[in-house]
Amino acid sequence: MIANRKIVHIDMDAFYASVEQRDFPEYRGNPLVVGGKSDRSVVAAASYEARKFGIRSAMAMKKALQRCPDIIVAQPRMGVYKEVSQQIREIFHQYTDLVEPLSLDEAFLDVTHNKKGIKSASVVAEEIRSKIKERTSLTASAGVSINKFLAKVASDINKPDGLTLIAPDQADAFIAQLPIEKFFGVGKVTAGKMHRLGIKTGADLLQWERENLIAKFGKVGSFYYSIVRNEDDRDVNPNRERHSVGTEDTFLTDLHDRKELQLKLSEIANRVMQRIEKSQFSGTTVTLKVKFANFRQITRSRTLDHCVQNVAEIIKWGNYLFAPVNIPPQGVRLLGLTVSNSQGDGAKGWRQLTLPYFVEDKEENI
């Protein structure tokens, strides 16, 4: 482990929803979600008032409206959110150039050797939170620790508008008592599997050997083995590369006709290619995403021996992956296409795969 590192994770509180409540006084104190007003839309963000009704991001808007019929639905204003995000990043760079944005509303900062010469990472984090509030009128939560994993977990402990420090001498004890559901990267399905194996906390996970975890969980088992021992030497990377480009469509009504769905795939492929050209991205893997009316979701992928060249190629492989998919009587709710596995990912070996590989079907509980 790299000694004496000071990592901060800053996470804005209910970012999109908070921006809307800031800009529109009539929204303040009321349950609010950001997203499309169609009952086929999904919640992009939920205010803390809305969360009291059990409403969360990625929930179907129809379900959110059922839980709180009087909820305010605000249309997304991505341009405004990006502008505020830029203001926040300017504050980060007053302290360090080692800033790794994860999204518009969160980032890692390495403040081990910060520009202001402040010895305490907690003081740096508190100053940043104060400046964010002063400049944007928004609150942020922060986690401070010795590595990225602990800093990210810590930032979620005292939300909203809180700061949590996990000091070096507290790290092992903290990770031991941490419920497995709180481990970053452990979703509901994996947590359920771990529970069935008797793994409920970090202390339980610590009893497992690397080989056994790999046997049960695949390559990510090695990550679990290291992280529970606080072995996380990942650098804060200010030049983080884009790993994929994609887009998807949620249809106003469920679609049943295969030809119509293929036309939708062609439209989606054109938008993906536009984004590829705009971002100058190159990738070798085409992934199809299909979500059915009952919210069951599947993905299908094919990795080529070369980078995707044009939109015709995306359409070709999108249709190839869609061909064996059975369309159920209830129809298809969503289609998506993604190009990934860029030349910059260091994934040269993956390009040798010329047969389609399949990802296990996944249920979405939203």
C-alpha positions as a Markdown table, in Angstrom:
| # | Residue | x | y | z |
|---|---|---|---|---|
| 1 | Met | 0.0 | 0.0 | 0.0 |
| 2 | Ile | 1.2 | 3.5 | -0.8 |
| 3 | Ala | 2.0 | 5.2 | 2.5 |
| 4 | Asn | 0.6 | 8.5 | 3.8 |
| 5 | Arg | -1.8 | 9.2 | 0.9 |
| 6 | Lys | -4.6 | 11.6 | 1.5 |
| 7 | Ile | -7.6 | 11.0 | -0.7 |
| 8 | Val | -10.8 | 13.0 | -0.7 |
| 9 | His | -14.1 | 12.0 | -2.4 |
| 10 | Ile | -16.5 | 14.8 | -2.9 |
| 11 | Asp | -20.1 | 13.9 | -3.7 |
| 12 | Met | -22.8 | 16.6 | -4.3 |
| 13 | Asp | -26.0 | 16.0 | -2.5 |
| 14 | Ala | -29.0 | 15.1 | -4.7 |
| 15 | Phe | -27.2 | 17.2 | -7.4 |
| 16 | Tyr | -29.8 | 17.6 | -10.2 |
| 17 | Ala | -32.7 | 17.9 | -7.8 |
| 18 | Ser | -30.8 | 20.4 | -5.6 |
| 19 | Val | -30.0 | 22.6 | -8.5 |
| 20 | Glu | -33.7 | 22.7 | -9.4 |
| 21 | Gln | -34.7 | 23.6 | -5.8 |
| 22 | Arg | -32.0 | 26.3 | -5.7 |
| 23 | Asp | -33.2 | 27.9 | -8.9 |
| 24 | Phe | -37.0 | 27.6 | -8.3 |
| 25 | Pro | -37.9 | 28.7 | -4.7 |
| 26 | Glu | -41.4 | 27.1 | -5.1 |
| 27 | Tyr | -39.7 | 23.7 | -5.3 |
| 28 | Arg | -37.9 | 24.0 | -2.0 |
| 29 | Gly | -39.0 | 21.8 | 0.8 |
| 30 | Asn | -41.2 | 19.8 | -1.5 |
| 31 | Pro | -40.7 | 16.3 | -2.9 |
| 32 | Leu | -39.2 | 16.6 | -6.4 |
| 33 | Val | -37.7 | 14.4 | -9.1 |
| 34 | Val | -35.8 | 15.2 | -12.2 |
| 35 | Gly | -36.8 | 13.3 | -15.3 |
| 36 | Gly | -39.3 | 13.0 | -18.1 |
| 37 | Lys | -43.0 | 13.5 | -17.3 |
| 38 | Ser | -44.1 | 10.4 | -19.3 |
| 39 | Asp | -44.9 | 7.5 | -17.0 |
| 40 | Arg | -42.4 | 5.5 | -19.2 |
| 41 | Ser | -39.6 | 7.8 | -18.1 |
| 42 | Val | -37.2 | 7.1 | -15.2 |
| 43 | Val | -36.2 | 9.2 | -12.3 |
| 44 | Ala | -32.8 | 10.8 | -13.0 |
| 45 | Ala | -32.5 | 12.3 | -9.5 |
| 46 | Ala | -34.7 | 12.6 | -6.4 |
| 47 | Ser | -34.7 | 15.3 | -3.7 |
| 48 | Tyr | -34.3 | 14.2 | -0.1 |
| 49 | Glu | -38.0 | 15.1 | 0.5 |
| 50 | Ala | -38.9 | 12.6 | -2.3 |
| 51 | Arg | -36.6 | 9.9 | -0.8 |
| 52 | Lys | -38.8 | 9.9 | 2.3 |
| 53 | Phe | -41.4 | 8.2 | 0.0 |
| 54 | Gly | -38.9 | 5.5 | -1.0 |
| 55 | Ile | -38.2 | 7.2 | -4.4 |
| 56 | Arg | -34.8 | 6.8 | -5.8 |
| 57 | Ser | -32.9 | 7.5 | -9.0 |
| 58 | Ala | -33.4 | 4.9 | -11.8 |
| 59 | Met | -36.9 | 4.2 | -10.5 |
| 60 | Ala | -39.7 | 4.2 | -13.1 |
| 61 | Met | -41.4 | 7.5 | -13.1 |
| 62 | Lys | -44.8 | 5.7 | -13.0 |
| 63 | Lys | -43.8 | 4.1 | -9.7 |
| 64 | Ala | -42.5 | 7.4 | -8.3 |
| 65 | Leu | -45.9 | 9.0 | -9.1 |
| 66 | Gln | -47.7 | 6.2 | -7.4 |
| 67 | Arg | -45.7 | 6.6 | -4.3 |
| 68 | Cys | -46.2 | 10.4 | -4.2 |
| 69 | Pro | -48.9 | 11.6 | -6.6 |
| 70 | Asp | -48.2 | 15.3 | -5.8 |
| 71 | Ile | -44.5 | 15.1 | -6.5 |
| 72 | Ile | -42.9 | 17.8 | -8.6 |
| 73 | Val | -41.4 | 16.5 | -11.9 |
| 74 | Ala | -38.7 | 18.8 | -13.2 |
| 75 | Gln | -37.4 | 18.4 | -16.8 |
| 76 | Pro | -33.6 | 17.9 | -16.9 |
| 77 | Arg | -31.5 | 21.0 | -17.7 |
| 78 | Met | -28.2 | 19.3 | -18.5 |
| 79 | Gly | -26.6 | 22.6 | -19.7 |
| 80 | Val | -27.2 | 24.1 | -16.2 |
| 81 | Tyr | -25.9 | 21.0 | -14.4 |
| 82 | Lys | -22.7 | 21.0 | -16.5 |
| 83 | Glu | -22.1 | 24.7 | -15.8 |
| 84 | Val | -22.4 | 24.2 | -12.1 |
| 85 | Ser | -20.2 | 21.1 | -12.3 |
| 86 | Gln | -17.5 | 23.3 | -14.0 |
| 87 | Gln | -17.7 | 25.8 | -11.1 |
| 88 | Ile | -17.2 | 23.0 | -8.6 |
| 89 | Arg | -14.2 | 21.6 | -10.5 |
| 90 | Glu | -12.6 | 25.1 | -10.6 |
| 91 | Ile | -12.7 | 25.0 | -6.8 |
| 92 | Phe | -11.1 | 21.6 | -6.7 |
| 93 | His | -8.2 | 22.8 | -8.9 |
| 94 | Gln | -7.5 | 25.6 | -6.4 |
| 95 | Tyr | -6.2 | 22.8 | -4.1 |
| 96 | Thr | -4.8 | 20.1 | -6.4 |
| 97 | Asp | -4.5 | 19.2 | -10.1 |
| 98 | Leu | -5.0 | 15.5 | -9.2 |
| 99 | Val | -8.7 | 15.6 | -9.7 |
| 100 | Glu | -10.5 | 12.5 | -11.2 |
| 101 | Pro | -14.2 | 13.3 | -12.1 |
| 102 | Leu | -16.4 | 10.3 | -11.9 |
| 103 | Ser | -19.5 | 12.2 | -13.1 |
| 104 | Leu | -20.9 | 15.8 | -13.1 |
| 105 | Asp | -21.5 | 15.5 | -9.3 |
| 106 | Glu | -18.6 | 13.6 | -7.8 |
| 107 | Ala | -14.8 | 13.4 | -8.0 |
| 108 | Phe | -11.7 | 12.0 | -6.3 |
| 109 | Leu | -9.0 | 14.4 | -5.2 |
| 110 | Asp | -5.4 | 13.5 | -4.1 |
| 111 | Val | -4.5 | 16.3 | -1.6 |
| 112 | Thr | -1.4 | 14.6 | -0.2 |
| 113 | His | 0.7 | 17.5 | -1.6 |
| 114 | Asn | -1.9 | 20.2 | -2.1 |
| 115 | Lys | -1.3 | 23.6 | -3.5 |
| 116 | Lys | -2.1 | 25.4 | -0.3 |
| 117 | Gly | 0.3 | 23.3 | 1.8 |
| 118 | Ile | -2.5 | 22.2 | 4.2 |
| 119 | Lys | -1.4 | 19.1 | 6.2 |
| 120 | Ser | -4.9 | 18.0 | 7.1 |
| 121 | Ala | -6.9 | 16.4 | 4.3 |
| 122 | Ser | -10.0 | 17.0 | 6.5 |
| 123 | Val | -9.3 | 20.7 | 6.5 |
| 124 | Val | -9.0 | 20.7 | 2.8 |
| 125 | Ala | -12.3 | 18.8 | 2.4 |
| 126 | Glu | -14.1 | 21.2 | 4.7 |
| 127 | Glu | -12.7 | 24.3 | 2.9 |
| 128 | Ile | -13.8 | 22.8 | -0.4 |
| 129 | Arg | -17.3 | 22.1 | 0.9 |
| 130 | Ser | -17.5 | 25.6 | 2.3 |
| 131 | Lys | -16.5 | 27.2 | -1.0 |
| 132 | Ile | -18.9 | 25.0 | -3.0 |
| 133 | Lys | -21.8 | 26.2 | -0.8 |
| 134 | Glu | -20.6 | 29.8 | -1.0 |
| 135 | Arg | -20.3 | 29.8 | -4.8 |
| 136 | Thr | -23.2 | 27.5 | -5.8 |
| 137 | Ser | -25.6 | 27.6 | -2.8 |
| 138 | Leu | -25.4 | 23.8 | -2.9 |
| 139 | Thr | -24.2 | 21.3 | -0.3 |
| 140 | Ala | -21.6 | 18.5 | -0.8 |
| 141 | Ser | -20.6 | 15.5 | 1.3 |
| 142 | Ala | -17.0 | 14.4 | 1.6 |
| 143 | Gly | -15.1 | 11.3 | 2.5 |
| 144 | Val | -11.5 | 11.4 | 3.6 |
| 145 | Ser | -9.1 | 8.5 | 3.9 |
| 146 | Ile | -6.0 | 6.7 | 2.8 |
| 147 | Asn | -7.3 | 5.3 | -0.5 |
| 148 | Lys | -10.1 | 5.7 | -3.1 |
| 149 | Phe | -12.3 | 2.9 | -1.8 |
| 150 | Leu | -12.5 | 4.1 | 1.8 |
| 151 | Ala | -12.9 | 7.7 | 0.7 |
| 152 | Lys | -15.9 | 6.9 | -1.5 |
| 153 | Val | -17.5 | 4.7 | 1.2 |
| 154 | Ala | -16.9 | 7.5 | 3.8 |
| 155 | Ser | -18.6 | 10.2 | 1.7 |
| 156 | Asp | -21.9 | 8.3 | 1.9 |
| 157 | Ile | -21.9 | 8.0 | 5.7 |
| 158 | Asn | -23.0 | 11.5 | 6.8 |
| 159 | Lys | -25.1 | 12.6 | 3.8 |
| 160 | Pro | -26.3 | 15.2 | 3.2 |
| 161 | Asp | -23.9 | 18.0 | 3.9 |
| 162 | Gly | -21.5 | 15.9 | 6.0 |
| 163 | Leu | -17.8 | 14.9 | 6.2 |
| 164 | Thr | -16.4 | 11.6 | 7.4 |
| 165 | Leu | -12.8 | 10.8 | 8.1 |
| 166 | Ile | -11.4 | 7.3 | 8.2 |
| 167 | Ala | -7.9 | 7.7 | 9.6 |
| 168 | Pro | -5.1 | 5.3 | 8.9 |
| 169 | Asp | -5.3 | 3.7 | 12.3 |
| 170 | Gln | -9.1 | 3.3 | 11.9 |
| 171 | Ala | -9.1 | 1.7 | 8.5 |
| 172 | Asp | -8.9 | -2.0 | 9.4 |
| 173 | Ala | -11.5 | -1.8 | 12.1 |
| 174 | Phe | -13.8 | 0.2 | 9.8 |
| 175 | Ile | -13.6 | -2.2 | 7.0 |
| 176 | Ala | -14.2 | -5.2 | 9.3 |
| 177 | Gln | -17.5 | -3.9 | 10.6 |
| 178 | Leu | -18.7 | -2.6 | 7.3 |
| 179 | Pro | -21.8 | -4.4 | 6.0 |
| 180 | Ile | -21.1 | -6.1 | 2.7 |
| 181 | Glu | -23.9 | -4.1 | 1.0 |
| 182 | Lys | -21.8 | -0.9 | 1.7 |
| 183 | Phe | -18.8 | -2.2 | -0.3 |
| 184 | Phe | -18.5 | -0.1 | -3.4 |
| 185 | Gly | -19.1 | -2.4 | -6.4 |
| 186 | Val | -21.2 | -4.9 | -4.5 |
| 187 | Gly | -24.8 | -4.7 | -5.8 |
| 188 | Lys | -28.0 | -6.5 | -4.6 |
| 189 | Val | -27.3 | -9.7 | -6.6 |
| 190 | Thr | -23.7 | -10.1 | -5.4 |
| 191 | Ala | -24.7 | -9.1 | -1.8 |
| 192 | Gly | -27.4 | -11.8 | -1.8 |
| 193 | Lys | -24.9 | -14.4 | -3.0 |
| 194 | Met | -22.4 | -13.3 | -0.3 |
| 195 | His | -25.1 | -13.6 | 2.3 |
| 196 | Arg | -25.8 | -17.1 | 1.2 |
| 197 | Leu | -22.1 | -17.9 | 1.7 |
| 198 | Gly | -22.1 | -16.4 | 5.2 |
| 199 | Ile | -20.4 | -13.2 | 4.1 |
| 200 | Lys | -22.2 | -10.4 | 5.8 |
| 201 | Thr | -19.4 | -8.0 | 6.9 |
| 202 | Gly | -15.9 | -7.1 | 6.0 |
| 203 | Ala | -14.7 | -9.4 | 8.8 |
| 204 | Asp | -16.5 | -12.3 | 7.2 |
| 205 | Leu | -15.0 | -11.5 | 3.8 |
| 206 | Leu | -11.6 | -11.4 | 5.3 |
| 207 | Gln | -11.7 | -15.1 | 6.1 |
| 208 | Trp | -11.8 | -16.0 | 2.4 |
| 209 | Glu | -8.8 | -16.8 | 0.4 |
| 210 | Arg | -8.3 | -15.1 | -3.0 |
| 211 | Glu | -8.6 | -18.4 | -5.0 |
| 212 | Asn | -11.9 | -19.2 | -3.3 |
| 213 | Leu | -13.3 | -15.7 | -4.0 |
| 214 | Ile | -12.3 | -16.0 | -7.6 |
| 215 | Ala | -13.9 | -19.4 | -7.9 |
| 216 | Lys | -17.2 | -17.9 | -6.5 |
| 217 | Phe | -17.2 | -14.5 | -8.1 |
| 218 | Gly | -14.8 | -14.6 | -11.1 |
| 219 | Lys | -12.0 | -12.0 | -11.6 |
| 220 | Val | -13.7 | -9.5 | -9.3 |
| 221 | Gly | -13.1 | -11.9 | -6.4 |
| 222 | Ser | -9.5 | -10.8 | -6.5 |
| 223 | Phe | -10.6 | -7.2 | -6.0 |
| 224 | Tyr | -12.8 | -8.2 | -3.0 |
| 225 | Tyr | -9.8 | -10.0 | -1.5 |
| 226 | Ser | -7.6 | -6.9 | -1.8 |
| 227 | Ile | -10.1 | -4.3 | -0.9 |
| 228 | Val | -11.1 | -5.9 | 2.4 |
| 229 | Arg | -7.4 | -5.8 | 3.4 |
| 230 | Asn | -7.3 | -2.1 | 2.5 |
| 231 | Glu | -5.0 | -2.8 | -0.4 |
| 232 | Asp | -6.0 | -0.1 | -2.9 |
| 233 | Asp | -3.1 | 1.6 | -4.6 |
| 234 | Arg | -5.2 | 3.1 | -7.5 |
| 235 | Asp | -4.0 | 6.6 | -8.3 |
| 236 | Val | -6.3 | 9.5 | -8.6 |
| 237 | Asn | -6.1 | 9.9 | -12.4 |
| 238 | Pro | -6.8 | 13.4 | -13.8 |
| 239 | Asn | -6.5 | 12.0 | -17.4 |
| 240 | Arg | -9.1 | 9.3 | -17.0 |
| 241 | Glu | -10.0 | 7.9 | -20.4 |
| 242 | Arg | -13.5 | 7.3 | -21.8 |
| 243 | His | -14.2 | 3.6 | -21.8 |
| 244 | Ser | -17.4 | 3.5 | -23.8 |
| 245 | Val | -19.8 | 5.5 | -26.0 |
| 246 | Gly | -23.4 | 4.6 | -26.2 |
| 247 | Thr | -27.1 | 5.6 | -26.1 |
| 248 | Glu | -30.5 | 4.1 | -25.6 |
| 249 | Asp | -34.1 | 4.7 | -26.2 |
| 250 | Thr | -37.1 | 4.1 | -23.9 |
| 251 | Phe | -40.2 | 3.8 | -26.1 |
| 252 | Leu | -43.5 | 5.6 | -25.4 |
| 253 | Thr | -45.2 | 2.3 | -25.8 |
| 254 | Asp | -43.9 | -1.3 | -25.7 |
| 255 | Leu | -42.8 | -2.5 | -29.1 |
| 256 | His | -43.5 | -6.0 | -30.4 |
| 257 | Asp | -42.6 | -5.9 | -34.1 |
| 258 | Arg | -39.1 | -7.0 | -34.9 |
| 259 | Lys | -38.7 | -4.9 | -38.0 |
| 260 | Glu | -39.8 | -1.8 | -36.1 |
| 261 | Leu | -37.3 | -2.6 | -33.4 |
| 262 | Gln | -34.5 | -3.0 | -36.0 |
| 263 | Leu | -35.4 | 0.4 | -37.4 |
| 264 | Lys | -35.0 | 1.8 | -33.8 |
| 265 | Leu | -31.6 | 0.1 | -33.6 |
| 266 | Ser | -30.5 | 1.8 | -36.8 |
| 267 | Glu | -31.5 | 5.2 | -35.3 |
| 268 | Ile | -29.7 | 4.4 | -32.1 |
| 269 | Ala | -26.6 | 3.3 | -34.0 |
| 270 | Asn | -26.5 | 6.6 | -35.9 |
| 271 | Arg | -26.5 | 8.5 | -32.7 |
| 272 | Val | -23.8 | 6.3 | -31.2 |
| 273 | Met | -21.6 | 7.0 | -34.3 |
| 274 | Gln | -22.2 | 10.7 | -34.0 |
| 275 | Arg | -21.0 | 10.6 | -30.4 |
| 276 | Ile | -18.0 | 8.4 | -31.4 |
| 277 | Glu | -16.9 | 11.0 | -34.0 |
| 278 | Lys | -17.5 | 13.9 | -31.6 |
| 279 | Ser | -15.4 | 12.4 | -28.8 |
| 280 | Gln | -12.8 | 10.8 | -31.2 |
| 281 | Phe | -13.4 | 7.5 | -29.4 |
| 282 | Ser | -12.5 | 4.1 | -30.9 |
| 283 | Gly | -13.6 | 0.7 | -29.6 |
| 284 | Thr | -13.8 | -2.9 | -30.6 |
| 285 | Thr | -16.8 | -4.2 | -28.6 |
| 286 | Val | -20.4 | -3.7 | -29.6 |
| 287 | Thr | -23.0 | -4.3 | -26.8 |
| 288 | Leu | -26.8 | -4.5 | -27.2 |
| 289 | Lys | -29.0 | -3.8 | -24.3 |
| 290 | Val | -32.7 | -4.9 | -24.3 |
| 291 | Lys | -35.1 | -4.1 | -21.5 |
| 292 | Phe | -38.5 | -5.8 | -21.6 |
| 293 | Ala | -41.9 | -4.5 | -20.4 |
| 294 | Asn | -41.5 | -6.3 | -17.1 |
| 295 | Phe | -38.1 | -4.6 | -16.6 |
| 296 | Arg | -36.1 | -7.7 | -17.1 |
| 297 | Gln | -32.9 | -6.7 | -18.8 |
| 298 | Ile | -30.4 | -8.5 | -20.9 |
| 299 | Thr | -27.1 | -7.5 | -22.7 |
| 300 | Arg | -25.4 | -9.2 | -25.6 |
| 301 | Ser | -21.9 | -8.3 | -26.8 |
| 302 | Arg | -19.5 | -9.1 | -29.6 |
| 303 | Thr | -15.8 | -8.1 | -29.6 |
| 304 | Leu | -14.2 | -7.6 | -33.0 |
| 305 | Asp | -10.5 | -7.9 | -34.1 |
| 306 | His | -10.6 | -4.2 | -35.1 |
| 307 | Cys | -12.1 | -0.9 | -34.1 |
| 308 | Val | -15.6 | -0.2 | -35.2 |
| 309 | Gln | -15.2 | 1.7 | -38.5 |
| 310 | Asn | -18.6 | 3.2 | -39.3 |
| 311 | Val | -22.3 | 3.3 | -38.5 |
| 312 | Ala | -23.0 | 0.4 | -40.9 |
| 313 | Glu | -20.8 | -1.8 | -38.8 |
| 314 | Ile | -22.6 | -0.8 | -35.6 |
| 315 | Ile | -26.0 | -1.6 | -37.3 |
| 316 | Lys | -24.7 | -4.9 | -38.6 |
| 317 | Trp | -23.5 | -6.2 | -35.2 |
| 318 | Gly | -26.5 | -4.7 | -33.4 |
| 319 | Asn | -28.8 | -6.6 | -35.6 |
| 320 | Tyr | -26.7 | -9.7 | -35.3 |
| 321 | Leu | -26.9 | -9.6 | -31.5 |
| 322 | Phe | -30.6 | -8.8 | -31.6 |
| 323 | Ala | -31.5 | -11.7 | -34.0 |
| 324 | Pro | -31.6 | -14.5 | -31.4 |
| 325 | Val | -33.4 | -12.4 | -28.8 |
| 326 | Asn | -37.0 | -13.7 | -28.2 |
| 327 | Ile | -39.5 | -10.9 | -28.1 |
| 328 | Pro | -42.0 | -11.7 | -25.3 |
| 329 | Pro | -45.7 | -11.1 | -25.7 |
| 330 | Gln | -45.5 | -8.0 | -23.4 |
| 331 | Gly | -42.9 | -6.4 | -25.8 |
| 332 | Val | -39.7 | -4.4 | -25.5 |
| 333 | Arg | -39.5 | -1.3 | -23.4 |
| 334 | Leu | -35.9 | -0.1 | -24.2 |
| 335 | Leu | -33.1 | -0.7 | -26.7 |
| 336 | Gly | -29.5 | 0.5 | -26.4 |
| 337 | Leu | -26.2 | 0.2 | -28.1 |
| 338 | Thr | -22.7 | 0.8 | -26.7 |
| 339 | Val | -19.2 | 0.7 | -28.3 |
| 340 | Ser | -16.5 | 0.0 | -25.7 |
| 341 | Asn | -13.1 | -1.7 | -25.2 |
| 342 | Ser | -11.0 | 1.2 | -26.5 |
| 343 | Gln | -7.5 | 1.0 | -27.7 |
| 344 | Gly | -6.5 | 3.0 | -24.7 |
| 345 | Asp | -8.0 | 0.5 | -22.2 |
| 346 | Gly | -5.0 | -1.8 | -22.4 |
| 347 | Ala | -7.3 | -4.6 | -23.4 |
| 348 | Lys | -5.5 | -6.0 | -26.4 |
| 349 | Gly | -6.2 | -9.5 | -25.5 |
| 350 | Trp | -9.9 | -9.0 | -25.7 |
| 351 | Arg | -9.7 | -8.1 | -29.4 |
| 352 | Gln | -8.8 | -11.7 | -30.1 |
| 353 | Leu | -12.4 | -12.8 | -29.2 |
| 354 | Thr | -14.3 | -13.2 | -32.4 |
| 355 | Leu | -17.3 | -15.1 | -31.1 |
| 356 | Pro | -20.1 | -13.4 | -29.2 |
| 357 | Tyr | -20.0 | -13.7 | -25.5 |
| 358 | Phe | -23.1 | -13.4 | -23.4 |
| 359 | Val | -23.7 | -11.6 | -20.1 |
| 360 | Glu | -26.1 | -13.2 | -17.7 |
| 361 | Asp | -29.7 | -11.9 | -17.7 |
| 362 | Lys | -30.3 | -9.3 | -15.1 |
| 363 | Glu | -33.4 | -8.3 | -13.3 |
| 364 | Glu | -33.8 | -4.6 | -12.4 |
| 365 | Asn | -35.7 | -4.0 | -9.2 |
| 366 | Ile | -37.0 | -0.5 | -10.0 |
